[in-house]
Amino acid sequence: MSTTVDIERYKELAQQKQKEHRKFLASLKKKAPKNLDKIVQEVHTEVFNEIDCTACANCCKTLGPLFTEADIERISKAFRMKLSAFEDMYLEVDEDGDKVFKSMPCPFLEDDNLCSIYDVRPKACREFPHTDRKKIYQINHLTIKNTLTCPAAYLFVEKLKNRI
């Protein structure tokens, strides 16, 4: 199923449409259709039936997830490591005080774009690109930002725009 995704092409399209996307998402914030959450779920499902994340994995290559304490505990336990050893090996504290990877791409991303810790991956990875959220207009800034990295996020906004 894995055919490569032209990340650069999607990024260019997302850059060209940023203003249009921003305006569209802002209109949802002003006056959201009554069934917006249902439409969002349908469009999200449709997009992920088209886009194979393992053909891209750009998020795993470029965006480091924020690690919660629960993430660190779960992953450390899976590795049978002390929390401090896991943190010392993989994480650092960024300028916002968040725990993130020391370096990218993700150290758990394998050559075939699969995640070696998929079953215990961080919450941020599980939820990315956040296109199945209720009240999607509450994260407009994040959605716009994600269109520049994630072809699925870009397609999501395009398809949502066509549906509403």
Secondary structure, 3 states (H helix, E strand, C coil): CCCCCCHHHHHHHHHHCHHHHHHHHHHHHHCCCCCHHHHHHHHHHHHHHHCCHHHCCHHHHHCCCCECHHHHHHHHHHHCCCHHHHHHHHEEECCCCCEEECCCCCCCECCCCCECCHHHCCHHHHHCCCCCCCCHHHHHHHHHHHHCCCHHHHHHHHHHHHHC
